Amino acid sequence: MALCVAETDEETQPADVVGPVSYLRLHKSRYADEDLGRWAQWIGQRAGEGRNVFAYFTHEEGAPATDYARTLMELVTGNQ
């Protein structure tokens, strides 16, 4: 079982952890580096507990999802 945490410009669901997998739907129109840093810390904590985390950014045309994903991955792994 996994809990999907969804974040939009209007709301963010609680980032509770249920089971060994977490699924993030990060669908805000913009993410500042500080926002991504908070998610990276959250992901790092879950990974440290042996949990898998899958994060997906909004994928509408023109959205900078790949840039956000790259930055988040660099923050989580420390490869900046």
N, C-alpha and C positions, 0 to 999 in steps of 0.2 A: 504494500500500500504506500502511496505517496501523496503528499499534499501539494497542490499547485498554489503558489503565491503569485498573485497578479498585481501589477502596479500600473496605474494609468495616471494621466494628468489630474483626474478627479479623485482618485482614492488609491490606497494601498491596503491590501489585506494583511492581517497579522502574519509574521514570518515564523509561524510555529513549525516544528519539525515532527513529522509522523512517519515512522518507518525509516528504512535505510536510504531512501532516495528523496531528493527535493527537486522540484521543478519550478523554475522562475520564469514568469512571463513579464518581461520588462518592456512596457509599452507606453512610456511617457514620450512626449514629442522631443524632449531634450534631456540629456544627462550631463550634469557638470562633473568634473573630475572628483569632486567631493562625494557626489552621489555614488559614483562607481567605486570609490574607495570604501564607502560603507558596505556596499554589496560584496566587495572583495573580502573585507574582514569577515562578514557573515559566512561567505562561502568557505573561507579558510578555517573558520571554527568548525563548520560541519565536516569538512574534509579531515580535520584533525581528529574527529570522532569516528572516522572510518566510513563516513556517508558519501554517497555520490550526489553531485549537484549538476543539474542541467539548466542552463540559462539561455533564454531566447529573447531577442530584442524585436521590436516592431519591424515589420518587413515590407511596409508599404513603399511604393516607388518614391525614390528620393530620400528615404530615411537613411541616416548614417549608421545603420545597424552594424555593419562590418567594422567601422571605426570603434564603436562602443564595445563590441565584442573583443576586438583586439586589445583595447586598453584594459578591459576587465581581466582578460586572461593574463596580461603582463603584470597587473597588480596582484593577482592571486599567486602567480608563480614567482614573482620577484624579478622577472626579466624585463626591465624597463630600458 
